[in-house]
């Protein structure tokens, strides 16, 4: 049936409308976020997307080593904004992989607690008067134990090596933290700056740990599943209160302690990569996460402290040891890869 002029005009209009709609969809900006589980929940991301008429593409990481690999792979070109602890932030700044922030574009920093609002006083996030990262959340890394299997709360990280719990210990698959923990156990006063002659002894202890654990986990959800399904007795809580909260919600009968050696503690901060496509949009994301309702959601859902509300956890304890840059990130990573791959002590 031949088209009438009216139908022809209607068809042309429809094609033009679809073309415009497709162009607008293609033109919609994308913010690429690289972060940790629990830091960018889908419903909160959706609010940001609607507010700024953008698409947010979230990629989650499981360890500091993975985070470094992803950003360093193409010198930051694959992501716009990322979260890393203060000790890690140092090497991103050193390598020129992150950019200074325009704090005027992040007005919600004025609502942060005093200990976090004085940005230039926080080690690892400033350089030559410029601020490169904004604090977002923090936690200590204690020991989680199953009350039914461990009658007396463990007092030391050394419990992870206890032969009584062989095959029932979960440890974290992270190079820097594990070397630091062993250095603390061996009495080091500078666990973040291990001397060359000390590495062999620490490697031997980590190999012994590998032989005593059930496995090494990466993400918090993975650790919860492993703990419950394998009736684990002990777990090094790299994610601290986040794991405690998740296990208790799952009905686990657990205890949580800060060991006598002290607990490592991390402060995760948002930063912007050198390859950022729209720096203003990335700063708007950081500002958004500091809104009270967003930060409160992090605490309520994940059990993690935020930087705009007073914490109820043990973060003020003198037993906490805040992470610092280590002597050689690459060396620790290389040695750790060999340890978990199964190399024997005599090979080091």
PyMOL commands that set and color helices and strands:
alter all, ss='L'
color gray80, all
select helices_A, chain A and resi 5-27+42-52+64-73+86-94+103-105+107-111+114-117+119-121+157-161+163-165+175-185+196-212+220-229+241-249+279-289+292-302+329-341+345-347
alter helices_A, ss='H'
color red, helices_A
select strands_A, chain A and resi 30-36+55-61+81-85+126-127+130-131+133-140+143-146+169-172+215-217+234-236+254-257+263-272+305-306+320-322
alter strands_A, ss='S'
color yellow, strands_A
deselect
rebuild
show_as cartoon
